[in-house]
């Protein structure tokens, strides 16, 4: 039996005006997997993510989330589709003038008919899931970078989405906080199910959480490798992919340490 597909990217070309970022992108994300979009700086990882979540229109091609075409859907369909995925942005993007409970409650206010009391209850549950129980009345500025990322993850999970998109979730975190965040992603996937798509260049995260991946090349502007990151490390014949995945041979020690 073939695996169920959560995300399909078909014949996609991403560009800004005449500048082609990526072209001829074709891949699928299996439901229940943690899928890594990786590559060096400037290869277009975050731009691809923006196309996948409906923020940047593609030049050609399509993206299907849960079987629905993001860019061919009408406005009503896109609103319904938005309830099926959550996004953690690169810099957390929490509203500074709102408490954590209010931040997490925003999607609930937009997409549900829950009362203010019910939204607060759900927000408290989501914050507890990411280890922030008791922080409902704190403001983002009162938290460390790692705690802000966890609060943003709680907001991304507010609607119990089928798919989570995480843009550089461990960027800017110290190694300990980064490891804890990776462990949290694994725990949430195991306990809640769902599919996770992660944009990252962090090798420790790639090898720790990745079930499958694509490698975007900045020179050829297309996908040049696909597969489990550990398998790619062992079997790739591409000098570009090998250089990225070994980075001064330090990856071997990190890989062993993190299992």
Secondary structure, DSSP 4 states (H G I P E B T S, - for coil): -PPPEEEEEEEEEEEETTEEEEEEEEEEEETT-EEEEE-STTSSHHHHHHHHTTSS--SEEEEEETTEETTTS-HHHHHHHHTTEEEE-TT----TTSBHHHHHHHHHHHH----HHHHHHHHHHHHHHTT-TT-TT-BGGGS-HHHHHHHHHHHHTTT--SEEEEESTTTT--HHHHHHHHHHHHHHHHHH--EEEEE---HHHHHHH-SEEEEEETTTTEEEEES-HHHHHHH---HHHHHHHHTTTHHHHHHHHH-
